[in-house]
Amino acid sequence: MRMMIVALIVLIGLGGAGSARADFDAGYRAYQSGDYETALREWKPLAEQGDAVAQNNFGFMYSEGLGVPQDYMESWKWYRKAAEQGYATAQYNLGIMYAEGQGVLQDDKEAVKWYRKAAEQGYAKAQTNLGIMYAEGQGVPQDYGMAVQWYRKSAEQGNVPSQVNLGAKYGDGTGVLQDNVLGHMWFNIAGANGNKMGADNRAKIEKAMTPAQIAEAQKLARECMAKKYKNCGR
């Protein structure tokens, strides 16, 4: 029961203080209204001055072709500038570009490198993708135990794909002792968070469980959600 997620590139609106903040916010409002050319015009001076968030957003615009022709090489350039400043979102996005071979030669080891940098800062989506790399043996030796560790860190932050992946690991017993109750718990949580794959796998795993086990798993899921996904299980 192996599950992967689609890694999405995300634009996040942040900014500094004073006039720089005003310029950033003006760009962000323009972006939200669909005026991408104005957003780029407002962000360009900030990006050129080294603002990591503006650089990341510039990379996003080139990646998606918003306000400019799509250009993966230009996107990679701006993500790299922000990532080298330690900005986790850009590190995650740069990892995606290496994993997909967008603007650069495809390189799983480089993808892992940048996912890890973001993951170690607590960036949940990077933790999920790093877990996938370990599970698949892409860019690192295959290690299900490490995959579970990263999925758990992400799942505990509420990342739904990692909740599904963690349920799958408990369901098939890779990287962790096989446990249908805990598998059901994580699938149930993901399903409650609107994930169809979680709900579908919850239904599948129930076929191998007793009514008492299902009741226990449901109780654990309720408790886990009440605790904001921390220290879940038995």
Phi, psi and omega in degrees: 000078185259133185231139177239162176240158171276123181275115183265143173274132188241137174258129182239133181266110175223180177184177181265222184239167173064219184296326178297318178297318180298317178297317180298313182297323177297319177295321181292320176297319178297318178300313182296331180272358179088008178268078189290328179296319177293319178302314179297319181296321180288323184277336187303311180299323179294316179298317181292335178275358175101012177289115188295323181291317177296321178297317178299316181293324175300315178301319179299315182297319177290323180296321184266351182069044181255110181083351178214158173299141179303133184208098184294326180293319178292322177300312179303318182301315183285321175300319182297317179301315181289320182297322181291345174271000178090014181281115191298320181300317179291324177298317176298313180296322178295321176301319178298318182296321176290321180295324183265349183069040180260111180082351180215166172295138179300131186207100182296326180295319176293322177300313179300317180305313184281325173301317183297317180301316178289319181298321181290344173270002178091014182284111192298318182294324176292323176298318177300310183293325176295320175300319178296318180299319177292319181296323183267350183068039181254112180082350177214158173299140180301130183209098183294327178298317177292323177302314180298319180302315182286322175300318182296316179303318180288316180300323180291345174269001179093011180287115188292315178304323178289329175297319176295313182297323178293320175301321180295321180294320175292325181294320182256357175070037176252120181084356182201156177298135180299132184204101181296328180297313180288327174299313179299318181304311183289322176297319181296318178297314179299318178297319178296334178272012172093011183267118183294322180297321176298314180296318180296318181287331173300315180296322180292315185289334179300333182294340179257013185239154174276161176304323179294320179293320179297316180298320178295317180297320179295321178296316179297322179296317179299315181295320181296316180293324178294331179268013181058038172074008182267141175052049183269153176121207183218000000 
